[in-house]
Amino acid sequence: MEMYHNPFTPVFGNEPPVFAGRDEYIRNVLKGLDNAPGDPNRITIFTGPRGSGKTVLLAKIASEAEKSGWIHVHTPAVPDMLTDIVEQTERKAAEHIPKKSKSKLTGLQIYGTGFTRETEPEKQGTWRSQMDRLLDILEEKGIGLIFTIDEVSPELREMVSFISTFQVFIMEKRNVALLMAGLPGNVMQLIRNDRISFLRRAFRRELGPLSMPDVRTAMKRTIAITGRTIERQALEYAAEKTDGLPFLIQLVGYHTFNQSDNKKISLDDAATGVTDAYEDMRNMIFDATLAELSATDKDFLRAMTYDDGPSRISDIAKRMNVSASQASHYKKRLIKQGVIAERGRGLVEFAMPMLKSLLSE
């Protein structure tokens, strides 16, 4: 029996072989890069729950930008991110940056063999001055620099410092772009910072579930890469069980593909694959997510499970036997965690529908 290599990639941040959906977001940012500095698409923030494909989308756009000659620097929001950005820029632009060094005379022998000279490293200066030097060099070569920052952290001082300086780059019409991604609550907290208020005018794109046609197409084409096929019912079942969540698409596809080595994937393969994928999803995402929540936050979520669609805050408050203001406080915490999302005035919904099913068990 022929052995097939599994093409699905259920690893966070790993770009899948077939990219599903988000075409409009990708196209708009790339058009912004082709346009002159000042295009609003050059500053875009992507938000969404865990598993919604934020990191992969950043990587996809950056990969396409690099094909057009842009230099891409990616960093997570961590304390040493400013140093990392300079080092990455210098490394990726090394062929364009002249090597400079200073030397001083440290010894001299009149009747001996000669003199001794030591090389001193060039003084680095501030982070801003280092970046100005690099951007000057890239500008002379007609090269743009695109920054991507994942899992934005509003409490991180370096994060705020970077964005403050990036605003100056924009004012100076530097050929730069900034794409960021994070949980909705973290993004909202970041843009409320008065030091970087200009960020409130950045484009914000919420990554909701993918459409079922996009999910089916991605799964079918990914399987076809290996020479295998999938039964129509199996494809429909597997796609529906992903809830349109990009990470779950890869996880369901991975486990479904592994159930047999038959050329055609069956409905039984898909059913078992979904069960295995849900177990991994619980272990990899939901157990950790729920562990971060308070008992009251979990009560709030359980109160939502009684509704078929979006839940009203007033109904949740009654079920919890708390005031509407208390329920609104819990709501804000859960939105910040990326567990629920607002769906209109006074309405909320699970950001990841599978979590609702697990809480209903």
C-alpha positions, 0 to 999 in steps of 0.5 A: 500500500502506498504511503502518503506524506501528510501535508497539513501543518497544525503548528502555530505560525507555520504557513499551510501549503494552501492558504485559505481566505483572507485574500482581501486583506492580503491584496489591500496591504500589498497594494498599500506597499506598492503605493507611496508612503502614506497609504493607510494599509501600511499600518494594519492591525489584525485581531482575533481569537487564538487559532484564527490565523493571525501569525500565519497571515502576517507571515503570508503578507511579509513573504509576498512583500519580500518577493517585491523587494521589501526587507521584512523584520519580524519580532514578538512583543518581548522586552528586547524587541528593539535590539532584535529589530536592529540586528535583524535589519542589519543581517537582512540588509547586510549586502547593502550596508557598508562595513565601517570600523575605526582604529587607533594607534596603540603602539610604535617601534622606531627600530623594531618591526613597526606599529600596532593598530587596534580596531574599535567598533563604531559607536551604536548611538540610540535605537532611533539613530541606528534605525535612521542610518539603516533607513537612509541606506535602504532609501538610497537603494529604493528598498522598503522595510516592513515590520511585523509584530505578533501578540502585541503587549500593551504593558510592554515599554519597548512596544510603546517606544517602537510605535512612538518612533514609527510615527516619526518614520511616517511623518518623515515619509520613510518607506516603511510599513507596520503590521501587528496582530494580537488578541482584541483586548490587548489591541484595544488597550494598546490603542488607548495609550495616549502616547501613541494615539495616532494608532487609533487611526490605523486600519483594524481587521478582525479575523473572523471564521473562514467561509465554508467554501474557503474551508472546503477548497483549502482542505480538498486542494491540500489533500490533492497535493499528495495524490489522494482524494476525499469523499464528498460527505467526508469533506463536508463533515470535516469542513463543518467541524472546523468552525472556520477556524484556521488552526482547527482546519489544519488540525482536523485535516491532519488527523483525518489524513492520518486515519488510513493509507487508502487513496480516498479518505472516507467519512469514517476517517473524517469522523475519527479525525475530528474526534482526535483533533478536538481532543488535541484542541482541548489540550493545546488551547482550551484547557490553557485558556480556561485555566487562565480564567476565574471561576466567575468568568467560567460562570459567565461562559456557561451562562452563554451556552443556553443561547443558540446564537449571540447572548444578551448581557442582560440575560447572562446577568439574570442567569448569574444572579448578578447586576448588569454592570457586574456582567459587563465587567466580566464581559470586558475581561473575556473579550480581552482574553479573546474568548468572546466577541461583541456582536452588537450592542449588548450582545456577545458570542463565543469567539471559538464555537467549539469552546461552547460545545465543551462547556456544554458537556 
